[in-house]
Amino acid sequence: MRMYDLIIKKRNGGELTTEEINYFVENYTKGNIPDYQVSSLLMAIYFQKMNARETADLTMAMVNSGDILDLSKIKGIKVDKHSTGGVGDTTSLVLTPMVAALGIPVAKMSGRGLGHTGGTIDKLESFKGFSVEMTEDEFINNVNTKKIAIMGQTADLAPADKKLYALRDVTGTVDNISLISSSIMSKKIAAGADCIVLDVKVGDGAFMKTFEDAKTLGTAMVNIGKSVNRNTVAVISDMDQPLGFAVGNALEVKEAMDTLTGKGPKDLLELCLTLGSNMVVLAKKAKTVEEAKEMLLGTIKDGSAIKKFREFVEAQGGDPTFVDDREKLPKAKYVVPVKSDRSGYVSKINAQNIGLVAMELGAGRATKESIIDLAVGIVLNKKRGEKVEKGDVIAYIHANDESKVEKASKGILENYEIKAEYKDEIPLIYDVVR
């Protein structure tokens, strides 16, 4: 078998066999095939696309390129959740303790943030001492005893995906449904959960800008899950404005804990109930999502959700007193209000640019080497559809560098679209793909 023949075959619109896909993934991972040939194949795939069978085969070839977590020692049906990323996306911190409080094992691997998209691990490090570094046995033990554990992604999980993504990133071949879906699902499948709920974002602050593209991606991932006997559901949700009010690590952690005690933003709670209820149904703890939502709301009302979150933080070395006293979380030196320069209705908040403003304050990473400031960020005071008078506070900047405040304030004002009337009702949940 020659890589040259695979490139020509796909360039001409041919269908790669399972053996051909396994050959190129395995040998590229081992370093036997040069970057320039794989780049050529990726470009051919980008233009000629892959069918559902090829996509599933590519996913499993990447899964089999490294370790696969064996979670068979965990009792019960194990559930996992993945988001395609957004601004103010704090769902993992809210829904995982809610689901775990119902006795459902949540075994989750998470990553760090890059660019304007925040990472769950970075947020959790707002708790002094918190660590995601643990052995596989410790991870399994935490899930068995606490029903929840979150660990960092290991280098040995789907290493082919890591190599291929780095190449796609510099060769203009990121934006392809088969390549995106196989990349996401290879990591989720290798992480060992029985059931996967996907939060596929759509809108200005998401990778997928249109509902049609997001639905296509969600459907592709659900099909991959089905092909390897992993029950998978994809929720298509809005990211045309930041989720909730907080954008920034410790600020989002506080908002997550507020939500777990019934005092959080309505949109964040609604999305978490939608995602979480599907996790509960897949875990066979409820027959319908309506029943599951009531069960999840019950964990907030009876205090078991925030109690579970506290247990989880403590089990992974974090200071649990931060849960009881939120003033202990990292705090910025300066909290500066941003006032509207006009009256009207908030018609749009450009989510991606708001995320970039927060990143420049230090809340995100411009490069992998950037050091995050956990305390800084933005707290929105007005969301889409709300009436604003000139002089009203639309957001608060949390900063540790006073010289960055003026630019951030200007950036926030530029990315709030305020018009005489509000017409476009955008749903929070577009669709659910099962």
LOBA-34409 format. One record per residue (C-alpha): residue in three letters; x, y negated, z. Coordinates in steps of 0.02 Angstrom, whole numbers, plus 32768, in hexadecimal, padded with zeros to 4 digits. Layout:
N
ALAXYZ...
END
This chain:
434
MET800080008000ARG80437F537FD1MET80107EAB8017TYR801E7E647F66ASP7F927ED87F2BLEU7F207EA37FBBILE7F3A7DEB7F90ILE7F0F7E077ED9LYS7E787E727F04LYS7E2C7DF07F78ARG7E5D7D607F05ASN7DF67DB47E7DGLY7D607DC97EF0GLY7D7C7E7F7F20GLU7D4A7ED27FC2LEU7DD77F078037THR7DC97FB6807ETHR7DD67FDD8138GLU7E828028811AGLU7EBF7F8E80BCILE7E847F188147ASN7ED47F8681CDTYR7F767F8A8167PHE7F887ECE8157VAL7F567EA7820CGLU7FC57F2D8259ASN805D7F0481F0TYR804C7E478201THR80407E5A82BFLYS80E07EC382BCGLY813A7E418251ASN81477EB081B7ILE80E67E3A8146PRO81227D86812BASP80B77CED8152TYR80B17CB7809CGLN805A7D578064VAL7FDC7D5280F2SER7FBC7C9980CFSER7F967CC8801BLEU7F1C7D508052LEU7EC77CDB80CDMET7EAD7C5B8043ALA7E647CE27FD3ILE7DEE7D148062TYR7DC27C5D807CPHE7D867C4B7FC8GLN7D457CFB7FA3LYS7D017D1C8052MET7CE77DC480A9ASN7C497E2C80B9ALA7C037E698161ARG7C627F0E815CGLU7D087EBA8133THR7CEB7E3B81BFALA7CC77EC5823DASP7D627F258204LEU7DCE7E898214THR7D8B7E6D82C4MET7DB27F1F82FCALA7E5E7F1C82ABMET7E857E838316VAL7E387ED683B1ASN7EA77F6F8395SER7F447F07837BGLY7F5C7EFB8438ASP7F167F2E84E1ILE7E5D7F4D84FDLEU7E237F3085AFASP7DD77FCD85FALEU7D4C7F90866BSER7CFD803C8684LYS7D268033873FILE7CAF7F9F8750LYS7C037FD98789GLY7B6E7FA38720ILE7B577F4F8677LYS7BE07ECE8662VAL7BB47E28860FASP7C207D9F85C4LYS7BFC7CF68578HIS7C5B7C8E84F9SER7C447BDC84BBTHR7C877B9D8415GLY7CB87AFE8473GLY7C787A4F848BVAL7C7B79B384F8GLY7C4379C085ADASP7C257A7A8595THR7C1E7AB78649THR7BAA7B4A862CSER7C227BD48665LEU7C347B858711VAL7B787B7F8727LEU7B307C1B86D9THR7BB37C9B8710PRO7B937C8887CCMET7AD67C8487ACVAL7ADF7D28874BALA7B597D7587C9ALA7AE47D458858LEU7A657DBC880AGLY7AE07E4B881FILE7B167E4E8768PRO7BD27E65874EVAL7C1F7DD286EFALA7CCC7DFC86ACLYS7D0B7D64864EMET7DAC7D3085F9SER7DC17C7785D8GLY7E3E7C038589ARG7E847B5585A2GLY7E487ABB8547LEU7E9A7A7184ADGLY7E6B79CB8461HIS7DC179868495THR7D7B7A3084C9GLY7D917A578581GLY7DCB7B0185BFTHR7D767B5F864DILE7E1D7B8B869DASP7E557AD486A3LYS7DB17AA486F7LEU7DBF7B2D877AGLU7E6E7AF387A7SER7E197A5A87F3PHE7E0C7ACD888BLYS7EAF7ACC88EBGLY7F037B7788DFPHE7E8C7BC0885DSER7EE07C3E87EAVAL7EAC7CA28752GLU7F4C7D078757MET7F1F7DB78791THR7F3F7E6B8766GLU7EBD7ED4870CASP7E9C7F3287AEGLU7E817E90880FPHE7E0C7E528787ILE7DA57EF2878EASN7DA37EF0884DASN7D657E3C8852VAL7CD87E6487DAASN7CA77EFE883FTHR7CA97EA488E6LYS7C737DF288B6LYS7C1B7E188810ILE7C827D9087BCALA7D357D718784ILE7D837CFE8704MET7E347D2086C8GLY7EA47CD08645GLN7EB87D1B8599THR7F507D8B8591ALA7FCC7D8D8501ASP7FAD7E4784EALEU7EF57E3084BFALA7ED77E258402PRO7F897DE783DAALA7F617DF1831FASP7EDD7D6B8336LYS7F5A7CF88389LYS7FD47D0B82F8LEU7F4E7CFA8273TYR7EFD7C6382C5ALA7FA37C0782D0LEU7FBB7C278216ARG7F097BF381EAASP7F207B53824CVAL7FAD7B1881DBTHR7F707B5D8134GLY7EC17B118128THR7E687BB88142VAL7E137B9E81EAASP7D677B7481A6ASN7D297C1F816BILE7C997C7D81BFSER7CEB7D2981B6LEU7D917CE981FAILE7D3E7C838285SER7CC57D0C82BCSER7D497D9682BASER7DC07D27831EILE7D407D0583A7MET7CF97DB583AFSER7DA27E0D83AFLYS7DCD7DBA8454LYS7D217DD9849FILE7D207E92846DALA7DD27EAD84AAALA7D9F7E5E8551GLY7D327EF78570ALA7C837EB7859CASP7BEA7F1D856BCYS7B807E86853AILE7BAF7DDD84F3VAL7B4A7D3C84EELEU7B8F7CB88477ASP7B6C7BFD8483VAL7B837BBF83D1LYS7B8B7B0183D2VAL7B4B7A948344GLY7B5F79D98327ASP7BDD794D832DGLY7C41799483BFALA7C427A46837DPHE7CA97AA582FDMET7C087ACC829FLYS7BB77A288269THR7B157A6E8220PHE7A917AE58261GLU7AA17B5181C6ASP7B5C7B6B81E2ALA7B447B8C829CLYS7ABA7C0B8279THR7B287C6281F8LEU7BB77C6E8276GLY7B447CAA8301THR7AF87D2E8290ALA7BA47D6A8258MET7BDD7D80830CVAL7B3E7DD98341ASN7B547E5082ADILE7C097E7282E1GLY7BCF7E9A8392LYS7B477F0D8351SER7BC37F6982E0VAL7C307F988376ASN7B9F7FBD83EFARG7BB07F1D8455ASN7B087ECC8478THR7B207E19843DVAL7AB07D7F843DALA7ADB7CD583F3VAL7A877C358431ILE7A947BA183B9SER7A9E7B058427ASP7AB17A49840FMET7B5A79F48419ASP7B28795283C3GLN7B4078FD846BPRO7BA679368503LEU7B5179BA856FGLY7B1F79758619PHE7B6D78D18651ALA7C2078FC8683VAL7CB4790A860BGLY7D5479388666ASN7D8E79C886D1ALA7D6A79A18789LEU7CD679358754GLU7C8A79CB86F9VAL7CAC7A3E878DLYS7C4B79C887FEGLU7BBD79C28780ALA7BBB7A808777MET7BAC7A8D8835ASP7B237A098833THR7AC67A7587B4LEU7ADC7B10881FTHR7A867AB388ADGLY79F77A728842LYS7A3979C1882AGLY7A8B79CC877FPRO7A5D798B86D2LYS79C279D78681ASP7A187A0385DDLEU7AA77A5F8632LEU7A2E7AC3869EGLU79BC7AEC860ALEU7A4B7B2D859FCYS7A917B938630LEU79E67BE0864ETHR79D87C0E8595LEU7A867C5B858DGLY7A787CAB8639SER79CB7CF5861CASN7A0C7D4E8580MET7A9C7D9385E8VAL7A207DD1866BVAL79B37E2785E7LEU7A4B7E788593ALA7A807EB8863FLYS79D17F06864FLYS79A87EA586EFALA790F7E56869DLYS789E7E86860CTHR78817DD785C8VAL78E47D3485C3GLU78527CDE861CGLU785F7D5786AEALA791D7D4486ADLYS79117C8586B3GLU78A57C8D874EMET79227D03879FLEU79B17C8B8776LEU79517BF487B9GLY79367C598857THR79F37C618873ILE79F87BA38876LYS79617B9388E8ASP799D7C138968GLY7A527BD58967SER7A9B7C7A892BALA7AE57C2C888BILE7B507BAB88E4LYS7B7E7C2E8968LYS7BB87CA288DDPHE7C1E7C15888FARG7C727BF58937GLU7C9B7CB08949PHE7CE37CB28899VAL7D537C1A88B8GLU7D937C63895BALA7DB17D108910GLN7E267CC3888EGLY7E8C7C5F890BGLY7E2E7BBA8900ASP7E037B508998PRO7D4A7B7589B8THR7D347AD78A21PHE7D387A75897CVAL7C8E7AC38957ASP7C467A7E89F9ASP7CA079D789F3ARG7CA8799A893EGLU7D0C79018973LYS7DA37976897ELEU7DA3798F88C1PRO7E25792A8860LYS7DEB78748854ALA7E2577E787E1LYS7E6A77428824TYR7DFA76D887B7VAL7D3F76EC8793VAL7D0C76678715PRO7C5B764B86D3VAL7C3F76348618LYS7BAE75BD85F5SER7B4575BD8558ASP7B5F752984E3ARG7AB07539849ASER79FE757184C0GLY799B75FF8473TYR799476BD847AVAL7A2977348479SER7A13778983D1LYS7ABA77E783CEILE7B5778038436ASN7BE8783A83C8ALA7C1B78D08430GLN7CC278F683DFASN7D00784383EFILE7CC7783884A4GLY7D2B78D784C1LEU7DC37888846EVAL7DB177EC84DCALA7DB3785E8575MET7E4A78BA852EGLU7EA97816851DLEU7E8277F085D3GLY7EDB789585FAALA7E47790E8609GLY7E7B79768571ARG7F1579B28514ALA7F53795E8476THR7FD279ED8468LYS7FE77A9484C2GLU80727A44852ASER800779B28568ILE7FE979AA8624ILE7F3379918656ASP7EFC791486DALEU7E6F79728730ALA7E2478D4877FVAL7E06786886E5GLY7D7978628667ILE7CD278128641VAL7C29781E8696LEU7B9B77EB8622ASN7B0C7787866DLYS7A99778485D5LYS7A6F7812855DARG7A19781F84B5GLY796677D984B4GLU797C776C854FLYS795476B1854EVAL79E6763B856DGLU79E875828593LYS7A7E7515856DGLY7AEE751A8606ASP7AB275C68640VAL7B3B76418672ILE7B4376C885ECALA7BDB77258632TYR7C63772686B6ILE7D1B773A868EHIS7D82779D870CALA7E39777286F1ASN7EE2777B8748ASP7F38770986CAGLU7EE9765C86CCSER7F3876308624LYS7ECB76B385CFVAL7E257670860DGLU7E0975E5858DLYS7E24765884F7ALA7DB576DE8545SER7D2B765F8565LYS7D33762484B0GLY7D3076D98474ILE7C94770184DALEU7C377667849BGLU7C64769083E7ASN7C22774183F8TYR7B7B77178446GLU7AFF76F483BBILE7A7476868400LYS79E1765D838EALA793A7603839AGLU78DB76A983A2TYR78FF776183BALYS78BB77D58335ASP792678708324GLU78F678F383A4ILE7985797183A5PRO79637A1683FFLEU79D97A568485ILE79BC7B0B844DTYR79AD7B208390ASP799C7BDC8386VAL79C97C8283D6VAL7A137D0C8369ARG79FB7DBD83AA
END
